[in-house]
Amino acid sequence: MQHETLKTILAYGLIFAVGVTGSVGDILINRWALSRDTPSLVCSYLSWMISVTLLGYFLRLERYTFSSAIVIAVIFHILVAVFADLQFFGGRITKLQWLGFAFAALAFVLIEVGREVPE
């Protein structure tokens, strides 16, 4: 039981890190697009490389099927990007978009609850 708990904590930590590093890459590419700041472009590439590498480690845990792992990674990436947009860039979210996020959260819950736990 304790091994499964540690694997769960590691999985959630990795997928959160995938979301953060992927979103940082998005933020930096946006900065580059607006300012043509070459270091932002290079840093965005580095951030995405880290994100994809962490995703690889997440997949190696074999906690989810490939398709479920990708969906979960995209959900976390979107949540971090939306949070950054709201907090730092003055983004606004409509009620219908919030409903979409609620469905994304529901998707994550259903994937987690529906996965087969190895015995």
N, C-alpha and C positions, 0 to 999 in steps of 0.2 A: 504493500500500500504506500509506504513512504517513497519508494522508487517512482511510482506513478505520480505522486504529488510533486516531486522534484522535476520530473519530466514535464509536467504541466506548467510549472513556474518557468522553467527554461523555455518552453514553447511560447508562452505568452510574452516573455521578455524579448525573445528573438523577433517575434512578429511585430511587437511594438517598435523595436529598433529598425526593422525593415520599413515600417510606416514613417518613422521620423527621418531616416536617412533618405528615403525616396522623396519625401515631401521637401526636405532641405534642397535636394537636387532640383525639384520643380521651382522652388522659390528663387534659387540662384539662376536658373535659366530664364526666369521672368526678369530678374534684375539685369541679366546680360541683354535680353531682348530690348529692354527700355533704355539701357545706357551704353551698350556695346563695350562693356567692361570685360576684357578678356580673362582676367583672373576669375571672374564669376562663372564664366563658361567652363574653364578648367576645373574649378571646384565643383560645379554641378556634375561633370562627368565622374569625378572622384567619388562624390556622394552616391551617385547611382551605382557605381561599381561596388561600393561597400554594401549598398542595399541588396543588390543581386547576390553577392557573396553570402550575406546573412540569410537571404531567402534559401539559398542552397543548403545551408546548415539546418534551417527549419525543415526543409524537405527530408534531410537525412535522418531526422528524428522519427520519420515514418509514423507520425501521429495521425495524419490525415491522408486521404488520397490526393493525388496531384491536383485534380480539379478543385477539391475543397480547400487545399492549401493556397492555391492562387486566389480563389474568391476571398478567403480570409485576409490574405496579404493586401488585396486591393481595397477591402473595406477599411483596414487600419490606415492605409496610405491616404485614402480619401478623408477619413476623420481627422487625421493630423493636418492635412492640407486645408480643410475647411476651418479648423480651429485657428490655424495661422492666418488665414484670410480674414476671419472675423476679428481676431485680436490685433493684427498688425497692419492690415491693408484696407480696413474699412468695408469689408465685404458684407453683403446683406443676403439673408436666406429667406425665401418665400415660404409660406405655409406648406405648399405642395412639395417643395424641396425638403422641408423638415420631415414630411411624411415619407419621402424617399429614404431618408436617413433612418427613420424608424424601421422601414422594411429591411434595410441593410443590417441593422442590429438584430432584427428577427431572424434574418438569414444566418447570421453568426451563431445565434442561440440554437437554431435548428440543426446546423452543421455539428455543433459541439454535442448536443444531446443525442443526435442520431448516429454519431460515429460508433464504430465497433471498437470496444476496448479489448486489447489482447489479454489473454489469460495466462 
